[in-house]
Amino acid sequence: MNDAKWEVHGPIVTVTIDRPERKNPLSFESYAELRDRFRALKGDTSAKTVVLTGSGGNFCSGGDVRGIIGPLTKMTHDQLLGFTQMTGELVKAMRACPQPIVAAIDGVCVGAGAILAMASDLRLGTARSKVAFLFTRVGLGGCDMGACAMLPRIIGHGRAAELLYTGRSMLGDEAFAWGFFNALFPPEDVLASAHRLAASLANGPTLAHAMTKRMLHEEWDMPLDAAIDAEAKAQAELMLTQDFRRAYDAFIAGEKPVFAGD
């Protein structure tokens, strides 16, 4: 794919949206290939974590105005629905892959770029970053790619409503205060910090991380009693793993456990 680079270093997959001359916009092709690549991660047992970032001091400027929005004005309803469903499938693939996704966000992070950040599991930002859900600015609803479901769960309903109605930019300090960013770093250190976090997760109990991600997703629409029951089953499953035994043996020996993901 011309628009993004996929690099594998040990257990970490780094995805870099790579059109810096345009602040890393997405094309029809990059949406589809990102969807397919994240889908493939579901069966990739060698990949333990993912770092998602952009090149040239920006994260992602959203859908390419000339390459996507222009052609959309000429499509039929069925063609448009095919496109919007395809972009939604990208978010579904990100949430379904078992690997935690750590987004390293600097500069522009708007439109579909803000959605990619939102769909990640953890978000590290910079003070100069600008996050905006711009959809109403182009006459579309804020209900894009799951934003009306996911963003309120991250920052709260009232704050999400403001951002989705107005399309205004949320600067780094505000994004951190509101809980969108997990931490802020200097621009020159945000990617390295994301890799350090990803490496820490990759060296930890990866089966447990995958189960945590799965249950965070599945329990969104469960009643509390059903969620408690689902977590009981999840924990019982993990208690049968070798990693659980390793943690116990290490504790008894006064050592730090070394997890193997089985």
N, C-alpha and C positions, 0 to 999 in steps of 0.2 A: 504493500500500500504506500503510495507516495505521500500521503498526508500524515502518517504516523510511523514511528519507529518502535519495534518490539525488540528488546534486548534481554537476554537471559544471563544472569550471573549467579550461578549456584541455584539456590531455591527462590531467588527473587526475580520476578519479571518486571522490567521497567517499560512503561508505555509512554512515549513522548509524542504529543501532537505537534507536528513539525511543518508548519507553514509560517515561519516567523515574520515574513514580509507583509503578511495580512493579519497578524496577531492570532494565527492558528485557527482559522475557521474550519468548519466541517463541511464536507461535500456529501452528495448522495452515496458515493462509493465508500467514504470513510465511515459513515454511519453503519452501513451494512457490514463492512469488514470488522469494525470494532465489535459489533453484535456477534459476528461469527467467531472472532477470537476469544471473546469472553465466554461464549458458550463452550468452546473447546477446553477452556480451563477447568470446566466441571469434571472432566475426566483425566486431567493432568496431575498425576500424583507426585511429580517431581517439583512442581511449582507450589510454594508454600505461602507467598505473599506477593502482592502487586503494588508497584508505585506508579501512579498516574500523574503526569505533569505536562507542561508545554515548553516550547523552546523560545529563546530570544527575549526572556523577561516577561512573558505573558502566558497565561494558562490556555484560554480558548475564548475566541470572540463569537462563538455560536455558529449557527448555520450561515454559510456563505451567501451574502445578499445577492450577488450576481449569479452564482452557480446554483442556488437553491430557490431563494424567494422569487426571483424572476420567473423561472420555469413553473413554479407552483401556481402563479396567476393564470396560467394557460391550461391547467389540468382539469379533468372531469372530477366529479365527486368521488367516484370509485378509485381513481388514481390518487387523489389526495388522501383518502382513507388508507390506501395501501402505504403511503409514505408515513402518515402519522402512526399507524400501527407498527411499522418497521422501526421507527425511532423509539417507540415504547418498548419494543422487544430488546433494544440495547440496554435499557435500564433493567428490564427483567433478567437479562443475562448477567449483568453486574451483580445483582442481588442474589442470583442463584449460584454463582460460582462460589466454592467453599473457601477460597483464599480471601483474607482481609485485604481490602484495597485502601491504600494510604495515598491521598491526593496531596501533592506539593503545589501550592497555589501562589503565584506572584502575578502582579499586574492585572490585566483584563481577564475577568472570569464572568462572562455574561451569556444570557440566552441559554442555548443548549450547553454551553460550557459550564454555566452555573448548575445545570441539571446533572452533568457528569460529576461535578464536585459533590453535589447533594447525594447522589447515588453511591458515592464512596463510603467506606466505613469510618474512616478517620480523615480529618482535613487539617493540614498545617498550612498557615498563611503568612503573609507579610503585612506590615502596617500600610504599605502603599497599594496593596491589592484592592480591586474594586469588583464586588460581586453584585450582579443585577439580573433579575428575572424580567427581561425586556418585552415579553410577549404582548402586553397591552399597548406598548408603544407602536406596534405595527398592526394594531387592530385585532389581535388574537387574545383569547382568554389566558389568564394565568394558569389555567388547567392544562399544562403541557408535560407529557412524559412522566406523570405521577406527581407533579409539584404540589397539587392541592392535598394530596394524601401524605407525602413525605415531609415537606418543609414544616408544616405545623408541628410535627412530632419532634423535629430537631430544635426549633427556636420558639415554639408556642404559636397558638392560633392567631392571636392579635398581631403579632409581629409579622408572621407569614402573610396575613391578609394585607397589611400595609405594603409589603414589598411586591406582592403579586398584583395588587391594584395599581400602584403608582409606577412600578418599573424602575424605581430610583436605585442608585448605587449604594451599597453597604460597604463602607471602608473597613480596613482590617481590624482596627481597634473595636469598632462596633460589632463586627462579625464574631470576634473573640468574646466580647462581653455577652452577646446574645447566644453563644454556644454553637454557632455554625463552625467556627474554627476551634479545634482542640488546643492549639497553641500558636503563638506568633514567633517568627524568627527573622533575622536580617535576610534580605533578598539573596545574599551570597551564600547563605547557610541553609535555606529552607529545603532544598533538594537533598542535601547531605543528611539533614535531620530526618527527612522522610525515609531515607535508606537505612539510617540507624534504627528507626522505629520498626521498619519492615524486617530488618535483620533480627531484631530482638524477638519479634513475633515468630519469624521463621525458625528460630532456635528454641522456641518454647513448645508447649503441647499443642501441636497443630490440629490434631483430631478434636481437642477441646475447643480450639478457636473456631473450627469449622462448625461444630455443633452450636457454639454461641451465636455465630452469624445466622445459622439456620433458624434458631429459636427466636432471635430478635425479629426476624422477618415473619415467621409463622404466627407468632403470638400477637401481632398487631390487631387482629380482628377476633381474638378469642376472648370469651368471658374469663374472669379471673380463675374460677374453679377449673375450667378446662385447661387454662395455661399451667396451673399448678400440676395437674395430672400429666400434661405433656412434658413438663420439666422433670417429673419423677421418672418417666420412661427414658428421657434423654440421659439423665444421670446414671440410671441403672445400666444403660447400654455402655456408657463410658467406663463404668466400674469394672466391666469385663475386659478392658484393654490392658495391654502390656504397659502402656504409659502410666496408668493408674498404679500398677504394681511397682513400677520403677520409682514413682514418687514416694511410695510407702517405704520401699527398701532404702532409698537415699535418706529419708528422714530418720529411720532407725540407725543408719550408719553415720549420721551427722554430716552428710554430704549434700551437695546440690544435685538435684535430679538432672539427668541427661535424657531428654525425650527423643523417641524415634518415630513417632507418628503411627504406631500400630497398637 
